[in-house]
Amino acid sequence: MPTNKSLLYGLGTGLIAGALLLQLMNLATSPGKQQGIAANNPVSPSEMDRQQLKEAASKYYKVYENDQKLYNQAQVDTIVQQKLKEEQDKAPAVAPAPSPVKETYIYVYDGQSAGIVADMLVKSGVITDRAAFEELMAKQQLNAKIIAGVHVFKGTLDLSQVVTNLTTR
């Protein structure tokens, strides 16, 4: 057993040295913690006045006065909507400005048929029914009498007014 004797002495000495170092570290850190608490907070909370307590708590929390009302997002949204509605009710009722009369300009080439002109009129929104326009032009025999040039259509017109505009100068 002489060879194991030195091994066992080394293990025992190492365990004792490790335990002593652990105890030394525990003693060294515990007074530091107490000193840190004492340095930041020299008095207990029960001995502080209102202002000191508020300052100490504001380091870690949001501190509000008792009379200060707090709102969540839904409450803020409803209050804003109510205020907007009140302001709109207070504002004088302004009549909407009359919308300007829509003017449509169409250029008709020489020799265009009533079908092509009807397509242009439907696309520009002057008329809504292409077939009715072509039928009216054929009924009055005005297909060949469409005048070439720029034609101006103001506002909403019925088919007879559109035909008159296209066939007269």
N, C-alpha and C positions, 0 to 999 in steps of 0.2 A: 503494500500500500504506500510506500514512500513516493512513488511517482504521482499518485493521485493527491497526495497531501499538499503539495504546492499549488495544484489546481484549485483545490477546495479553499485554501487560504486566500487565493486571488479572487475567487468568486465571492466569498464572504466579505472581504474588504471592499470590493466594488459595490456590493449591495448596501453596505453601511454608508459608504461615501455618497451614493446616489440618494439614499434616504435623507442624509444630512443636507445635501444640496436642495432637495425638494422642500424640506422644511424651511431652509433659508430663503428660498424664492417666495414661499407663501407668506412669510413674515415681512419681506420687503415690499410686497404689493399691497397688503391690507392697510398699512398706515397711509400709503399714497392715495388710496381710494378715499379714505376718510378725510384726508387733507384736501382733496379736490372738491368734495362735497362741501366742506367747511369754507373753502375759499370762494366758491360760487354762491353759497347760501349761508351767510353768517348767522342768520336767525331762523328759527323754525317758522312755518307758515302761520301758526297761531299767534306769533308775536309780531307779524308784519301788519302795516296799515294797508288800506285799500289800494293806494297807488303802487306801493312796493309789490304787493301780491299780483296786481295787474301786469306790471313789468316782468316779473318772474314767470308768469304763465304765458306771456306773449312770446317768449322764446320758443315754446313748443306748440302753442295752440293759437287759434284766432280768437281774440277776446272782444266781445261786444258788450255794450251797456244794456241794462235790463229794459230800458225804454226804447231801444233801437229795434225796429221791426225788420225781420229777415224774410225774404221771399225766395221761393224756388222758381225755376224757369217758367213753368206753366202759369203761375200767378203773375209773373211779370208780363207774359204775353197777353193775358186777359186784360190787365190794367192798361197796357199800351193800346190795345184795340178799343177799349172804352174811351180813352182820351182822344184817339183819332176820330171816333164817331162823334164825340162832343164837339170837337173842332170843326168837323164837317157840318154839323147842325148849326153852329154859330155863324159860319161863313154865309154871306148872302147868296141866295139862290141865283146863279147866273144862268141865263137862258143859253142853251148851246147855240153857237153861231151857225147860221144856215150853211149847209154844205155847198161848195161851189158847184155850178152846173157842169156836168161832165161834157167835154167837147171831144168828139172823135173825128179825126181826119182820115179820109180814105182817098187814095189816088187810083183812078180808073183809067186804064190804057184804052186806046182807040181799038175798037173791034172786040172787046171782051164780052162774053156772053152773060146772060142773067145768072147762070149757075155759078160762074166764077165770082161774080159780084156778090151773090148771095153767100158764098163761102166766106168772103172777106167780111161781110156785114155780121155774120154769125160769130166769127172769131173775134171781132172787135166788140161784140156785145150790143150792137145797135138793134139787131132783131134777134128773136129767139127761134122762130120757125122758118127754116129754109124753104120747105115745100110750099108753104103759104105764100111766101114772097114770089117764088117762081110761078106759081099758079096765077097770082094777081098780075104779074108782068105778061104772061101768055094771054090771059083773059082780055087785057086792055091792048094787046098787040104792041107792047113797048120794048120788046127784046132788042130790036135794032136801033132804038132811039135813046139808048143810054149815052150820055154826054161824057166824053173823055176829059179828065182833069181832076182837080182836087175837090172833094165834096166834104162839107162840114156838117156834122150832126150834133146838135146841142140838146142835152137832156134826153128824156125818153120820148120816142116818137112812135106813132102807129104806122102800119105798113103803107097806107096811102100817102102819108107825109114823106116817108122814105122814098117811095117811088117818085113823087113829085120833085124831090130834091135831086134825084139822079137823072131825071129826064128834062129838067128846065135849067136855064142859066141862072 
